[in-house]
Amino acid sequence: MASNVEGSNVNVFVRVRGLLPDEKADSDINVSGNAKRLRLVPPPKIAESNVQTDFQFDHVFVPDVSEDDIKQRLVEPQIMSLVEGVNVAIMAFGCSGAGKTTTIEGTGGSSASGVIPMAIECIFQLMDEKMSKGGMRQRRGGAKLEYKVGVQYVEIADEKAMDLLSARRTEMQPMKGIQNGEGLPFKDVSTSWAGSATELIAQFRAGQAQRTVAHTDFGPMSQKAAAVFSIQLHQAAVDPADPADRSSLVSQLLVIDTPGAEALFVDQTSLRIKEGPTLNKGALSLGSVVRHLSSESEKDYVDYSTSLFTMTLQEALGGNFQTNVIANVRIGDFNRTSPLLDWAKSFRNITNFPVTNDGVMMGLMHRYHVQIDNMQKRLEAVDGSGQTNVGHMDSADLQLRIHEMEGKILRDDDERRRMYQEREEMRDRFTELRDRYNQLVGSKAKVQEELVSSEEERLQIAKVLIDMQLESTQLKEMAEAERFELTNKLLAYENDVTELELAQQAAQSELQAARTKLHDQAKSFEDLTSEYQALQGTHHEMSKELSDAKTHSDDIAVELLNLNSKTLGLEKALDDANAEIKALSMKLEEGKQQQLLLQADKENLEIKLEEEKSKVVDLE
């Protein structure tokens, strides 16, 4: 199951060593392309079409390169990553005599040449600068940056791991499982702590003096041996007011001197028969790991447990390290330089997944390391429990053991086929778990960038929120003042409305009284009208009677004359009736005038009432 997690490929540098006075050249090396392209010029007897001669690397250091150039291009950038919490590995790879050990260790003494002395000086220099500039990115408030530097130094020769910092050069046993980036995977390995570059370089030189100088029947043991120099950098930002509140970074630097790579260019079976199964096991296992990791079809499951050396490199190759390889070659050694550059090219196809090792990430990685270790133990149980460590057997015992195992394989072939399916399922589960781990490691790098970006955005948002809070406070004060003013106005308007309502009630009372008075006057007018009509009826009757009387008077004119005295009496009575009629007419006119006045008062009151209603509506 292939992983789709993005990582970073291993960086590969090449360092070309010039000829020594007693050496002769059968070929040459040309460097071009801004010191990134390398071309081999083969001997005349070898046709260029038969071998690869053109190679591309991250940088090629020519023979006269200065130590400052190596420091600026390789060491300083890697130590800057180390100081920021990223695990870093620098590996010297090459054939014996090509300058691997000199590149890693320098020329010795008090000289600062060599990757290890340069890295030590850079660590303390950059940490001092970091403390002067304010420390880790995670620091808060008055937190104080603290750091300590620990060192381990191990040599692996003939499948034996020796502690070079122990006064007795103690042999150590490996620790099973993936380590969490906090030192080398050996039991009881010594860790020395140093407070300065001078002290740490002195410890390194003391361990360097204990490296093996023994010889075997097949050459110096140092050509078959590997050395791993480990520096652990622990950083913590501690708040003096709350010591429990701290943020930490734990990063590791591995500087690796590999065994001579010439063992990779010969037949491995012949080499084991000739020199034994363990003498070149480190180099051969390294080749197997590189081959699997650089192949798309084989990199999903890589067995690091075939040698102590590759167990040490389990995280440096394919794990949580930013790894750099320095391929050391020399001019005039075409037969070994050409295949070695092919192997160096394979390193560039290895993908690592370096992350910033803060407290959260270390805990998460430890959790998945435990799960992976459990899966590996289960795989070992499925692979068979009858395997025996043959590292310490002599050749005769080894051959006998091989024959016995061949017979056992034939007898157990059927059983192994039955177990094969279960084994493959376990491997798939292990691969899936490792893919998940790689995804988390790859995602952590993206999360780190997003956290930095989100922190900047959070600060900007916080600033905007503070400005908005200030503006909101001002608006609240203004709103409170305006609300107070409007409340006062509202109270004044309510008082005016109350007064108008009282005035309206008074006006309505006056209007009701006027209406009552008008009603009473109208009733009086009706009574007067009725009385007037009655008087008019009486007058009409009297007028008719008068007319009848006149008619009768004409008829009885003679009689009137005779009755003059009686007529005078009647005229007097008529005059009295006319006077009474005239009085009633005057009284009727006065009633009409009073009715008109009351009608005018009514209209005035209605106009005033409408004006009061309009005022009330305007106020509402």
Rosetta blueprint (number, residue, H / E / L):
1 M L
2 A L
3 S L
4 N L
5 V L
6 E L
7 G L
8 S E
9 N E
10 V L
11 N E
12 V E
13 F E
14 V E
15 R E
16 V E
17 R E
18 G L
19 L L
20 L L
21 P L
22 D L
23 E L
24 K L
25 A L
26 D L
27 S L
28 D E
29 I E
30 N E
31 V E
32 S E
33 G L
34 N L
35 A L
36 K L
37 R E
38 L E
39 R E
40 L E
41 V E
42 P L
43 P L
44 P L
45 K L
46 I L
47 A L
48 E H
49 S H
50 N H
51 V L
52 Q L
53 T L
54 D E
55 F E
56 Q E
57 F L
58 D L
59 H E
60 V E
61 F E
62 V L
63 P L
64 D L
65 V L
66 S L
67 E H
68 D H
69 D H
70 I H
71 K H
72 Q H
73 R H
74 L H
75 V H
76 E H
77 P H
78 Q H
79 I H
80 M H
81 S H
82 L H
83 V H
84 E L
85 G L
86 V E
87 N L
88 V E
89 A E
90 I E
91 M E
92 A E
93 F E
94 G E
95 C L
96 S L
97 G L
98 A L
99 G L
100 K H
101 T H
102 T H
103 T H
104 I H
105 E H
106 G L
107 T L
108 G L
109 G L
110 S L
111 S L
112 A L
113 S L
114 G L
115 V H
116 I H
117 P H
118 M H
119 A H
120 I H
121 E H
122 C H
123 I H
124 F H
125 Q H
126 L H
127 M H
128 D H
129 E H
130 K H
131 M H
132 S H
133 K H
134 G L
135 G L
136 M L
137 R L
138 Q L
139 R L
140 R L
141 G L
142 G L
143 A L
144 K E
145 L E
146 E E
147 Y E
148 K E
149 V E
150 G E
151 V E
152 Q E
153 Y E
154 V E
155 E E
156 I E
157 A E
158 D L
159 E L
160 K E
161 A E
162 M E
163 D E
164 L L
165 L L
166 S L
167 A L
168 R L
169 R L
170 T L
171 E E
172 M E
173 Q L
174 P E
175 M L
176 K L
177 G L
178 I L
179 Q L
180 N L
181 G L
182 E L
183 G L
184 L L
185 P L
186 F E
187 K L
188 D L
189 V L
190 S L
191 T L
192 S E
193 W E
194 A E
195 G L
196 S L
197 A H
198 T H
199 E H
200 L H
201 I H
202 A H
203 Q H
204 F H
205 R H
206 A H
207 G H
208 Q H
209 A L
210 Q L
211 R L
212 T L
213 V L
214 A L
215 H E
216 T E
217 D L
218 F L
219 G E
220 P E
221 M H
222 S H
223 Q H
224 K L
225 A L
226 A E
227 A E
228 V E
229 F E
230 S E
231 I E
232 Q E
233 L E
234 H E
235 Q E
236 A E
237 A E
238 V E
239 D E
240 P L
241 A L
242 D E
243 P E
244 A E
245 D E
246 R E
247 S E
248 S E
249 L E
250 V E
251 S E
252 Q E
253 L E
254 L E
255 V E
256 I E
257 D E
258 T L
259 P L
260 G L
261 A H
262 E H
263 A H
264 L H
265 F H
266 V L
267 D L
268 Q H
269 T H
270 S H
271 L H
272 R H
273 I H
274 K H
275 E H
276 G L
277 P L
278 T L
279 L L
280 N L
281 K H
282 G H
283 A H
284 L H
285 S H
286 L H
287 G H
288 S H
289 V H
290 V H
291 R H
292 H H
293 L H
294 S L
295 S L
296 E L
297 S L
298 E L
299 K L
300 D L
301 Y L
302 V L
303 D L
304 Y L
305 S L
306 T L
307 S L
308 L H
309 F H
310 T H
311 M H
312 T H
313 L L
314 Q L
315 E L
316 A L
317 L L
318 G L
319 G L
320 N L
321 F L
322 Q E
323 T E
324 N E
325 V E
326 I E
327 A E
328 N E
329 V E
330 R E
331 I L
332 G L
333 D L
334 F H
335 N H
336 R H
337 T H
338 S H
339 P H
340 L H
341 L H
342 D H
343 W H
344 A H
345 K H
346 S H
347 F H
348 R L
349 N L
350 I L
351 T E
352 N E
353 F L
354 P L
355 V L
356 T E
357 N L
358 D E
359 G H
360 V H
361 M H
362 M H
363 G H
364 L H
365 M H
366 H H
367 R H
368 Y H
369 H H
370 V H
371 Q H
372 I H
373 D H
374 N H
375 M H
376 Q H
377 K H
378 R H
379 L H
380 E H
381 A H
382 V H
383 D H
384 G L
385 S L
386 G L
387 Q L
388 T L
389 N L
390 V L
391 G L
392 H L
393 M L
394 D L
395 S H
396 A H
397 D H
398 L H
399 Q H
400 L H
401 R H
402 I H
403 H H
404 E H
405 M H
406 E H
407 G H
408 K H
409 I H
410 L H
411 R H
412 D L
413 D H
414 D H
415 E H
416 R H
417 R H
418 R H
419 M H
420 Y H
421 Q H
422 E H
423 R H
424 E H
425 E H
426 M H
427 R H
428 D H
429 R H
430 F H
431 T H
432 E H
433 L H
434 R H
435 D H
436 R H
437 Y H
438 N H
439 Q H
440 L H
441 V H
442 G H
443 S H
444 K H
445 A H
446 K H
447 V H
448 Q H
449 E H
450 E H
451 L H
452 V H
453 S H
454 S H
455 E H
456 E H
457 E H
458 R H
459 L H
460 Q H
461 I H
462 A H
463 K H
464 V H
465 L H
466 I H
467 D H
468 M H
469 Q H
470 L H
471 E H
472 S H
473 T H
474 Q H
475 L H
476 K H
477 E H
478 M H
479 A H
480 E H
481 A H
482 E H
483 R H
484 F H
485 E H
486 L H
487 T H
488 N H
489 K H
490 L H
491 L H
492 A H
493 Y H
494 E H
495 N H
496 D H
497 V H
498 T H
499 E H
500 L H
501 E H
502 L H
503 A H
504 Q H
505 Q H
506 A H
507 A H
508 Q H
509 S H
510 E H
511 L H
512 Q H
513 A H
514 A H
515 R H
516 T H
517 K H
518 L H
519 H H
520 D H
521 Q H
522 A H
523 K H
524 S H
525 F H
526 E H
527 D H
528 L H
529 T H
530 S H
531 E H
532 Y H
533 Q H
534 A H
535 L H
536 Q H
537 G H
538 T H
539 H H
540 H H
541 E H
542 M H
543 S H
544 K H
545 E H
546 L H
547 S H
548 D H
549 A H
550 K H
551 T H
552 H H
553 S H
554 D H
555 D H
556 I L
557 A H
558 V H
559 E H
560 L H
561 L H
562 N H
563 L L
564 N H
565 S H
566 K H
567 T H
568 L H
569 G H
570 L H
571 E H
572 K H
573 A H
574 L H
575 D H
576 D H
577 A H
578 N H
579 A H
580 E H
581 I H
582 K H
583 A H
584 L H
585 S H
586 M H
587 K H
588 L H
589 E H
590 E H
591 G H
592 K H
593 Q H
594 Q H
595 Q H
596 L H
597 L H
598 L H
599 Q H
600 A H
601 D H
602 K H
603 E H
604 N H
605 L H
606 E H
607 I H
608 K H
609 L H
610 E H
611 E H
612 E H
613 K H
614 S H
615 K H
616 V H
617 V H
618 D H
619 L H
620 E L
